[in-house]
């Protein structure tokens, strides 16, 4: 009997061991399935979040690209306007420069014409003086002398009479006639 007890205890130990083994296997497999389910769920959540993040990132990238395209379009518009203004200013400057060159050329032509006319007038003056000298028989200096002498003779009598009248009025106490001194000569005021 002891043998039977030993066999029975051994069988029970074997059965308990096998039963423990199978129970442990079942528990481990359930835990593994539960962990696997948790991991699958977390993986699905991570995939969902990553999809959301990717969508948000794509939307943000699209917004940024749209804004960048709008800014680039605006800058291009500004550059075109600036370029147009510069082209207009350049055209105006070229026109003004051409006008200045034309006016300068006209002024130079007028200056040459003026110089030519001035020389012609000087030549005509010399010709007229030569003709006058030839007709009158006097040189330029002789003609001046004759004109001065004639003028002096013509107005000398009137000058003497005016001076005599002034001195007579001075002698009679005319208050409108007052002598004053200016340098070495005496002058008279009326």
C-alpha positions in Angstrom: 0.0 0.0 0.0 2.6 2.3 0.4 3.4 1.7 -3.1 -0.1 2.6 -4.1 0.0 5.7 -2.1 3.3 6.6 -3.7 1.8 6.0 -7.1 -1.3 7.8 -6.2 0.6 10.7 -4.8 2.9 10.6 -7.8 -0.1 10.5 -10.2 -1.8 13.3 -8.3 1.4 15.3 -8.4 1.6 14.6 -12.1 -2.0 15.5 -12.7 -1.6 18.6 -10.5 1.5 19.5 -12.4 -0.2 18.9 -15.7 -3.3 20.7 -14.6 -1.1 23.6 -13.2 0.8 23.6 -16.4 -2.4 23.8 -18.5 -4.0 26.4 -16.2 -0.9 28.5 -16.4 -0.8 28.1 -20.1 -4.5 29.2 -20.4 -3.9 32.1 -18.0 -0.8 33.1 -19.9 -2.5 32.8 -23.2 -5.5 34.9 -22.0 -3.1 37.5 -20.6 -1.2 37.4 -23.9 -4.4 37.9 -25.8 -5.4 40.7 -23.5 -2.0 42.3 -23.9 -2.2 41.7 -27.6 -5.7 43.4 -27.7 -4.3 46.3 -25.7 -1.4 46.6 -28.0 -3.7 46.4 -31.1 -6.0 49.0 -29.6 -3.0 51.3 -28.8 -1.6 50.6 -32.3 -5.0 51.6 -33.8 -5.2 54.7 -31.7 -1.6 55.6 -32.6 -2.5 55.0 -36.3 -5.6 57.2 -35.9 -3.7 59.9 -34.1 -0.9 59.8 -36.7 -3.5 60.0 -39.5 -5.0 63.0 -37.8 -1.6 64.6 -37.3 -0.7 63.9 -40.9 -4.0 65.5 -42.0 -3.5 68.5 -39.8 0.1 68.8 -41.0 -1.1 68.6 -44.6 -3.8 71.2 -44.0 -1.2 73.5 -42.3 1.2 72.9 -45.2 -1.5 73.7 -47.7 -2.4 76.9 -45.7 1.3 77.9 -45.6 1.7 77.2 -49.3 -1.4 79.2 -50.0 -0.2 82.1 -48.0 3.3 81.9 -49.5 1.7 81.8 -53.0 -0.4 84.8 -52.1 2.6 86.7 -50.7 4.6 85.8 -53.8 1.9 87.0 -56.0 1.6 90.3 -54.1 5.4 90.7 -54.2 5.4 90.0 -58.0 2.6 92.6 -58.4 4.6 95.2 -56.4 7.7 94.4 -58.3 5.8 94.8 -61.6 4.4 98.2 -60.4 7.9 99.3 -59.3 9.4 98.2 -62.6 6.7 100.0 -64.5 7.3 103.2 -62.5 11.1 102.9 -63.1 10.5 102.3 -66.8 8.3 105.4 -67.0 10.8 107.5 -65.1 13.6 106.3 -67.4 11.5 107.2 -70.4 10.8 110.7 -68.9 14.6 111.1 -68.2 15.5 110.0 -71.7 12.9 112.5 -73.1 14.2 115.3 -70.9 17.8 114.4 -71.8 16.9 114.5 -75.5 15.1 117.9 -75.1 18.1 119.3 -73.2 20.5 118.1 -76.0 18.2 119.6 -78.6 18.0 122.9 -76.7 21.7 122.9 -76.3 22.2 122.3 -80.0 19.7 125.1 -80.7 21.5 127.4 -78.3 24.9 126.7 -79.9 23.4 127.3 -83.3 21.9 130.6 -82.0 25.2 131.6 -80.5 27.0 131.0 -83.8 24.3 132.9 -85.6 24.6 135.7 -83.0 28.4 135.9 -83.4 28.0 135.9 -87.2 25.4 138.7 -87.0 27.6 140.6 -84.5 30.6 140.4 -86.9 28.3 141.5 -89.8 27.1 144.5 -87.8 30.7 145.4 -86.8 31.7 145.2 -90.5 28.7 147.3 -91.6 29.5 149.9 -88.9 33.1 150.1 -90.1 31.9 150.4 -93.7 29.4 153.2 -92.7 32.2 155.0 -90.7 34.5 154.7 -93.7 31.8 156.0 -96.0 31.0 158.9 -93.7 34.6 159.8 -93.4 34.9 159.6 -97.2 31.8 161.8 -97.7 32.5 164.4 -95.0 36.2 164.5 -95.6 36.8 164.2 -91.8 38.3 161.3 -89.8 36.3 160.0 -86.8 38.3 162.1 -84.3 38.1 165.2 -86.5 34.3 164.8 -86.8 34.0 164.5 -82.9 36.1 167.7 -82.6 33.9 169.6 -85.1 30.7 168.5 -83.3 32.0 169.4 -79.9 33.2 172.8 -81.1 29.8 173.6 -82.8 27.9 172.5 -79.6 30.1 174.6 -77.4 29.6 177.7 -79.5 25.9 177.1 -79.8 25.3 176.8 -76.0 28.1 179.0 -74.7 26.0 182.2 -75.0 23.0 180.6 -73.3 25.3 179.3 -70.5 26.9 182.8 -69.9 23.4 184.4 -69.8 22.2 181.7 -67.3 25.2 182.3 -65.0 24.8 186.1 -65.1 21.1 185.6 -64.1 22.2 183.3 -61.2 24.8 185.8 -59.9 22.3 188.7 -60.2 19.7 186.8 -58.1 22.4 185.9 -55.6 23.4 189.6 -55.2 19.7 190.5 -54.6 19.3 188.1 -51.7 17.3 185.4 -53.4 16.6 182.8 -50.7 16.3 179.9 -53.2 19.9 180.3 -54.2 22.4 179.0 -51.6 26.1 178.1 -52.1 27.4 174.9 -50.7 30.9 173.4 -50.7 31.8 170.0 -52.2 35.5 169.4 -52.2 37.5 172.3 -53.8 34.7 173.9 -55.8 31.7 175.8 -54.6 28.4 174.7 -56.0 25.0 176.4 -56.0 21.6 175.0 -55.1 18.3 176.4 -56.2 
